[in-house]
Amino acid sequence: MSDSIADSGNKGQCCIAEDEAEDMAYDKDKNNVIKTGYGGRRQDSWLTYCHKWFAMEELPDSRKMKAILDRSLVYKFIVGEVLYNIKDIIRDAGDPKYKPLYEELIHIRKLLLCFRTVAI
């Protein structure tokens, strides 16, 4: 690592991902971590100016987390019926029923790896 990168404060940058994050509007410490690096807030101990992902079944009261929602992209998903379980396809890859699906999964995986190496 070059000295300029190490000295720039980028060393140790991270991403934060949390599931079942319904309490984010009510937890003061979590709110401070989420908001650091934005709007003049300082990053003292942790470099938390990074990508943050939170998954929850329902959004908390929007008045309590207005500042967080102002910086957020909210995606709403619905439950769907699927024809195949990906775990079955991977586990039973030799089965003639799953072989074409398994080969398609491997092809997509290779394409995504190529995309990732080009995007870096």
C-alpha positions as CSV (number, residue, x, y, z in Angstrom):
1,M,0.0,0.0,0.0
2,S,1.4,3.4,-0.9
3,D,2.0,5.9,1.9
4,S,-0.5,8.4,0.4
5,I,-3.4,5.8,0.6
6,A,-2.4,4.8,4.2
7,D,-2.2,8.5,5.3
8,S,-5.4,9.5,3.6
9,G,-7.6,7.9,6.2
10,N,-8.9,5.2,3.9
11,K,-7.1,2.4,5.6
12,G,-9.6,0.0,7.1
13,Q,-12.7,1.3,5.3
14,C,-15.5,-1.2,5.7
15,C,-19.1,-1.9,4.7
16,I,-21.8,-2.4,7.3
17,A,-24.6,-4.9,6.7
18,E,-27.2,-5.8,9.3
19,D,-30.3,-8.0,9.2
20,E,-33.3,-7.6,11.6
21,A,-32.4,-3.9,12.0
22,E,-35.8,-2.7,13.2
23,D,-34.3,-1.1,16.3
24,M,-32.1,1.3,14.3
25,A,-34.4,4.3,15.0
26,Y,-34.3,3.7,18.7
27,D,-30.6,2.8,19.4
28,K,-28.6,6.0,20.0
29,D,-25.2,4.3,19.4
30,K,-26.3,2.7,16.1
31,N,-27.7,6.1,15.0
32,N,-24.4,7.7,15.6
33,V,-22.5,5.1,13.6
34,I,-25.0,5.3,10.8
35,K,-24.7,9.1,10.6
36,T,-21.0,9.6,11.0
37,G,-19.2,11.0,8.0
38,Y,-22.2,12.9,6.8
39,G,-23.1,16.6,7.3
40,G,-20.0,17.5,9.3
41,R,-20.1,14.7,11.8
42,R,-16.6,13.5,12.7
43,Q,-15.2,10.0,12.5
44,D,-13.2,9.6,15.6
45,S,-12.4,5.9,16.2
46,W,-14.0,4.1,13.3
47,L,-14.0,4.9,9.6
48,T,-17.8,4.4,9.1
49,Y,-18.2,6.6,6.0
50,C,-19.0,3.6,3.9
51,H,-21.8,1.6,2.3
52,K,-24.4,0.5,4.8
53,W,-27.1,-2.0,4.2
54,F,-30.0,-2.8,6.6
55,A,-32.7,-5.4,6.2
56,M,-35.9,-5.3,8.2
57,E,-39.4,-6.5,7.8
58,E,-41.0,-3.1,8.4
59,L,-39.6,0.4,8.5
60,P,-39.7,2.0,12.0
61,D,-41.6,5.2,12.7
62,S,-40.3,7.6,10.0
63,R,-40.3,10.6,12.4
64,K,-37.7,8.8,14.5
65,M,-35.4,8.0,11.6
66,K,-36.0,10.9,9.2
67,A,-32.3,11.7,8.8
68,I,-31.5,8.1,8.0
69,L,-34.4,7.8,5.5
70,D,-33.2,11.0,3.8
71,R,-29.9,9.2,2.9
72,S,-31.6,5.8,2.1
73,L,-32.9,3.9,-0.9
74,V,-35.8,1.8,0.3
75,Y,-36.7,-1.4,-1.6
76,K,-39.8,-3.3,-0.9
77,F,-39.9,-7.0,-1.7
78,I,-42.7,-9.4,-1.9
79,V,-42.8,-13.2,-1.3
80,G,-43.0,-15.2,-4.5
81,E,-43.5,-18.8,-5.5
82,V,-40.4,-20.3,-7.1
83,L,-40.2,-23.4,-9.2
84,Y,-36.8,-24.6,-7.9
85,N,-34.8,-24.2,-4.7
86,I,-31.2,-23.2,-5.6
87,K,-29.9,-25.5,-2.8
88,D,-31.6,-28.5,-4.5
89,I,-30.0,-27.5,-7.9
90,I,-26.5,-27.3,-6.4
91,R,-26.8,-30.4,-4.3
92,D,-28.3,-32.6,-7.1
93,A,-26.3,-31.1,-10.0
94,G,-25.9,-34.6,-11.6
95,D,-29.6,-35.1,-11.8
96,P,-30.8,-34.7,-15.4
97,K,-33.7,-32.5,-14.2
98,Y,-31.3,-30.0,-12.6
99,K,-28.2,-30.3,-14.9
100,P,-29.3,-27.5,-17.3
101,L,-30.1,-25.2,-14.4
102,Y,-26.8,-26.0,-12.7
103,E,-24.9,-25.2,-15.8
104,E,-26.7,-21.9,-16.2
105,L,-25.9,-21.0,-12.6
106,I,-22.2,-21.8,-13.2
107,H,-22.2,-19.7,-16.4
108,I,-23.8,-16.7,-14.6
109,R,-21.2,-17.1,-11.7
110,K,-18.4,-17.0,-14.2
111,L,-19.8,-13.9,-15.9
112,L,-20.2,-12.1,-12.5
113,L,-16.6,-13.0,-11.6
114,C,-15.4,-11.5,-15.0
115,F,-17.6,-8.4,-14.4
116,R,-16.1,-8.0,-10.9
117,T,-12.5,-8.2,-12.1
118,V,-13.2,-5.7,-14.9
119,A,-15.0,-3.3,-12.6
120,I,-12.1,-3.2,-10.1
